[in-house]
Amino acid sequence: MSDMLVTKGLAKTYQNNGTKALALRGVDLQVEAGHFVAVMGPSGCGKSTMLHLLGGLDTPTAGEISLAGERIDALSEAKRAVIRRRQVGFVFQAFNLVGNLTVADNVELPALLAGCSAKEARTRRQELLEQLGVEDKAGTVPGRLSGGQQQRVALARALVNRPALLLADEPTGSLDTESSREVMTLLGRYHADGQTIVLVTHNHIVASMADRVLHMRDGLIADETTVDTSVGATAVLSRMLALEA
């Protein structure tokens, strides 16, 4: 299986009141196509920074990022915007839906921006909302939906361009237990269909659904757990809890 995502020596330094803050300190990572990778670690360890770099939302201070075989770290903002629209889907904790647009418009807009015809965008939107169980909310604005429903719409928006890579930053962080379970079941379904996913989470149960769990500390990948479902969920969670201790 080919690599979907590769980083070499990925580093990011921020300037804070004249002081340099190292967010990432040389991350080497390979994610095979079709794999589901979860990233865990304490607040401030670099998880979200790494996710933003992987998706082209920010540029690294040093190192390389290749997505589907193409170097993206040195691209211009305009070219990275094209990559983001066509090859990367984003799901965030805060949903980030456009409040004055309907659900249908929120999902169709990225497809239209990526060059889809209005007919194709509408077809994709209808298919996704039906798959995600919110097709009856197409004419509703996001503020009238529950948190779980909003995250389903956000997932539909992220998938509408059939991205090579889906990035999720704490997608269950604002949800109750039942809604979290529903969203992760949906992510698991798309992963089973071959979707490559990199997900940041503090939730060990969420992370245990991935193929691999990366444990970050101080801007580096400190350890990794390969999830072996044959040993049972309890053993997997115990291993991850020990690494986080």
Backbone torsions as a table, in degrees:
resi	resn	phi	psi	omega
1	MET	NA	137.8	-176.3
2	SER	-81.0	158.8	177.3
3	ASP	-79.3	131.2	174.0
4	MET	-85.7	-34.8	-173.5
5	LEU	-140.0	132.1	177.9
6	VAL	-139.1	131.1	171.6
7	THR	-123.2	148.0	177.4
8	LYS	-133.9	119.5	176.8
9	GLY	57.6	35.8	-173.7
10	LEU	-68.9	123.0	-177.4
11	ALA	-136.4	149.2	176.9
12	LYS	-144.3	125.8	178.3
13	THR	-118.6	131.4	176.0
14	TYR	-109.1	149.8	173.9
15	GLN	-97.7	123.6	-179.1
16	ASN	-126.6	99.9	-178.3
17	ASN	54.4	42.9	177.9
18	GLY	84.5	-4.5	179.6
19	THR	-106.0	135.2	178.4
20	LYS	-80.0	132.6	176.3
21	ALA	-118.9	119.9	-178.8
22	LEU	-86.2	108.7	179.0
23	ALA	-86.2	-39.9	174.7
24	LEU	-129.1	142.0	-171.6
25	ARG	-125.9	36.6	176.6
26	GLY	105.4	69.0	-175.7
27	VAL	-95.0	124.8	172.3
28	ASP	-105.9	125.9	-174.5
29	LEU	-147.3	139.4	172.2
30	GLN	-129.2	129.1	176.7
31	VAL	-124.5	117.1	179.7
32	GLU	-73.8	149.8	176.3
33	ALA	-56.4	134.2	178.8
34	GLY	86.0	-1.8	-179.6
35	HIS	-90.6	158.4	179.0
36	PHE	-118.2	114.1	-178.1
37	VAL	-116.9	127.2	174.7
38	ALA	-103.4	144.9	179.7
39	VAL	-121.3	124.5	-179.5
40	MET	-124.0	167.9	177.6
41	GLY	149.9	165.0	-178.4
42	PRO	-67.0	160.7	177.2
43	SER	-57.2	137.6	178.9
44	GLY	85.2	5.4	-177.1
45	CYS	-83.8	-8.9	177.5
46	GLY	110.5	6.4	-176.3
47	LYS	-60.4	-55.3	-176.9
48	SER	-67.9	-36.6	176.4
49	THR	-58.2	-45.7	179.6
50	MET	-62.4	-42.2	-179.4
51	LEU	-62.3	-42.1	179.6
52	HIS	-64.6	-37.4	177.0
53	LEU	-68.1	-41.5	-179.5
54	LEU	-61.6	-33.8	-178.3
55	GLY	-92.1	3.4	178.6
56	GLY	76.3	15.9	176.3
57	LEU	-77.9	-18.9	179.1
58	ASP	-146.4	166.0	179.7
59	THR	-112.4	143.9	-179.1
60	PRO	-75.5	155.8	172.1
61	THR	-74.9	-33.5	178.2
62	ALA	-154.3	160.8	176.8
63	GLY	99.8	179.3	-175.0
64	GLU	-126.0	148.3	172.9
65	ILE	-133.0	126.0	175.5
66	SER	-120.1	129.8	177.8
67	LEU	-118.0	119.6	-178.3
68	ALA	51.7	39.1	175.9
69	GLY	86.7	-0.9	-177.4
70	GLU	-112.8	128.4	175.0
71	ARG	-66.5	127.8	-179.7
72	ILE	-119.4	-7.9	-173.0
73	ASP	-68.5	-28.6	-176.5
74	ALA	-104.7	9.0	-179.2
75	LEU	-71.6	155.5	173.9
76	SER	-68.4	163.3	178.6
77	GLU	-59.5	-38.2	-180.0
78	ALA	-62.9	-43.0	-179.0
79	LYS	-72.4	-35.3	176.5
80	ARG	-66.6	-32.9	177.4
81	ALA	-63.1	-38.7	177.4
82	VAL	-64.9	-43.1	177.4
83	ILE	-59.6	-46.0	-179.1
84	ARG	-60.4	-43.0	-177.6
85	ARG	-67.4	-38.7	-169.6
86	ARG	-98.9	-25.4	-171.5
87	GLN	-122.8	-11.2	-175.7
88	VAL	-127.4	134.6	173.1
89	GLY	-113.0	140.4	-177.5
90	PHE	-119.4	136.4	171.5
91	VAL	-128.2	127.5	-175.9
92	PHE	-117.3	161.0	177.7
93	GLN	-59.8	-38.3	-174.8
94	ALA	-89.5	10.5	177.3
95	PHE	71.1	-50.2	177.8
96	ASN	58.0	34.6	174.4
97	LEU	-81.0	153.0	179.2
98	VAL	-81.1	114.9	-169.4
99	GLY	-64.3	-29.6	-177.3
100	ASN	-96.7	9.4	174.1
101	LEU	-107.9	149.9	175.9
102	THR	-70.1	166.9	174.8
103	VAL	-55.0	-45.6	-179.9
104	ALA	-58.4	-45.3	-178.7
105	ASP	-68.3	-36.8	177.6
106	ASN	-60.4	-38.5	-177.6
107	VAL	-79.8	-38.6	-176.3
108	GLU	-74.7	-30.7	-173.2
109	LEU	-54.7	-47.8	179.5
110	PRO	-61.1	-34.1	178.4
111	ALA	-66.9	-42.0	178.5
112	LEU	-64.8	-40.5	178.9
113	LEU	-65.9	-28.0	179.6
114	ALA	-84.8	-2.0	175.1
115	GLY	104.9	5.7	176.8
116	CYS	-70.1	150.2	172.8
117	SER	-71.4	160.3	178.8
118	ALA	-59.1	-37.7	-180.0
119	LYS	-65.8	-44.7	-179.9
120	GLU	-66.7	-41.3	178.7
121	ALA	-61.0	-41.3	-179.9
122	ARG	-66.3	-41.7	179.2
123	THR	-62.7	-45.6	179.3
124	ARG	-63.2	-41.5	179.6
125	ARG	-62.0	-45.1	-179.3
126	GLN	-61.4	-42.9	-179.6
127	GLU	-63.1	-45.4	-177.1
128	LEU	-68.6	-45.3	-179.8
129	LEU	-63.3	-34.7	176.4
130	GLU	-67.5	-45.9	179.2
131	GLN	-59.7	-35.8	-175.5
132	LEU	-92.3	1.5	172.9
133	GLY	75.9	24.1	178.6
134	VAL	-128.7	27.8	-178.3
135	GLU	-63.9	-26.9	-179.7
136	ASP	-77.5	-3.3	179.9
137	LYS	-102.6	9.2	-172.8
138	ALA	-56.7	-35.7	-177.2
139	GLY	-93.9	7.3	-176.9
140	THR	-96.4	148.6	173.9
141	VAL	-84.1	151.4	-173.8
142	PRO	-55.6	-34.4	-177.1
143	GLY	-62.0	-16.3	-179.5
144	ARG	-95.2	5.4	-179.0
145	LEU	-104.2	157.2	172.1
146	SER	-72.3	167.1	178.4
147	GLY	-59.2	-42.8	179.3
148	GLY	-63.5	-39.8	177.9
149	GLN	-66.3	-40.5	178.4
150	GLN	-62.6	-38.6	-179.9
151	GLN	-70.5	-31.2	173.8
152	ARG	-64.1	-41.7	177.8
153	VAL	-65.1	-41.6	178.1
154	ALA	-61.7	-36.5	177.2
155	LEU	-67.3	-41.0	176.6
156	ALA	-60.6	-44.1	177.8
157	ARG	-60.5	-40.9	-178.8
158	ALA	-66.9	-28.8	-174.7
159	LEU	-97.1	-7.6	-170.4
160	VAL	-62.7	-29.3	178.8
161	ASN	-93.4	12.5	177.7
162	ARG	52.1	59.5	-172.4
163	PRO	-68.7	149.8	173.8
164	ALA	-68.2	-32.5	-174.9
165	LEU	-132.8	131.2	174.7
166	LEU	-109.4	122.9	178.3
167	LEU	-110.1	130.0	-177.3
168	ALA	-129.7	122.4	-178.6
169	ASP	-108.5	102.9	-178.2
170	GLU	49.9	53.5	-173.7
171	PRO	-66.3	-17.1	178.3
172	THR	-107.7	5.6	-173.0
173	GLY	-62.9	-27.6	-178.2
174	SER	-104.3	9.9	-172.3
175	LEU	-109.4	154.3	173.0
176	ASP	-75.5	174.4	-173.0
177	THR	-59.3	-45.3	-177.5
178	GLU	-66.4	-43.9	178.6
179	SER	-65.1	-37.9	177.3
180	SER	-60.5	-43.7	179.8
181	ARG	-62.4	-41.4	-179.0
182	GLU	-65.2	-44.5	-179.3
183	VAL	-64.5	-41.9	-180.0
184	MET	-68.8	-33.0	174.6
185	THR	-61.7	-41.1	178.7
186	LEU	-65.9	-43.8	177.0
187	LEU	-61.2	-40.6	177.7
188	GLY	-61.8	-35.9	178.9
189	ARG	-65.6	-43.6	179.4
190	TYR	-69.6	-35.6	175.0
191	HIS	-61.5	-42.4	178.9
192	ALA	-61.6	-26.2	177.9
193	ASP	-86.5	2.1	174.9
194	GLY	108.6	4.8	-179.5
195	GLN	-72.2	130.9	173.6
196	THR	-81.9	129.5	-175.4
197	ILE	-133.1	134.3	167.0
198	VAL	-122.0	123.2	-171.4
199	LEU	-128.5	130.8	173.4
200	VAL	-96.0	132.9	-179.6
201	THR	-156.1	154.0	169.4
202	HIS	-99.1	-6.0	-171.5
203	ASN	-93.6	116.7	-177.4
204	HIS	-65.9	-33.6	179.4
205	ILE	-67.8	-42.5	175.7
206	VAL	-59.8	-47.1	-177.7
207	ALA	-62.5	-31.0	-176.9
208	SER	-67.8	-10.4	177.3
209	MET	-81.4	-12.2	-176.9
210	ALA	-81.5	166.7	174.4
211	ASP	-76.5	-37.3	-178.9
212	ARG	-135.3	146.4	175.2
213	VAL	-124.4	119.3	177.6
214	LEU	-94.1	135.8	179.7
215	HIS	-112.2	115.4	-176.8
216	MET	-101.8	144.5	172.5
217	ARG	-146.4	132.9	172.7
218	ASP	52.4	43.0	174.4
219	GLY	78.8	11.6	-179.5
220	LEU	-133.9	156.3	171.3
221	ILE	-80.9	109.9	-174.1
222	ALA	-86.3	-29.4	-177.3
223	ASP	-163.2	170.0	-178.6
224	GLU	-146.8	140.3	174.3
225	THR	-116.4	127.5	171.5
226	THR	-92.3	122.6	-174.6
227	VAL	-80.1	114.3	178.7
228	ASP	-109.5	102.1	-175.5
229	THR	-64.5	-17.8	-178.3
230	SER	-69.8	-21.2	-179.0
231	VAL	-87.6	-8.5	177.4
232	GLY	94.5	151.5	-175.4
233	ALA	-63.1	-36.7	-177.6
234	THR	-61.8	-43.3	-179.9
235	ALA	-66.3	-39.8	178.7
236	VAL	-62.8	-47.6	-179.4
237	LEU	-64.2	-38.2	179.0
238	SER	-62.7	-41.5	178.7
239	ARG	-63.2	-44.5	-178.8
240	MET	-67.5	-39.3	178.3
241	LEU	-64.1	-36.3	178.1
242	ALA	-65.5	-39.1	179.7
243	LEU	-69.1	-32.2	-177.9
244	GLU	-81.2	-14.8	-175.8
245	ALA	-66.8	NA	NA
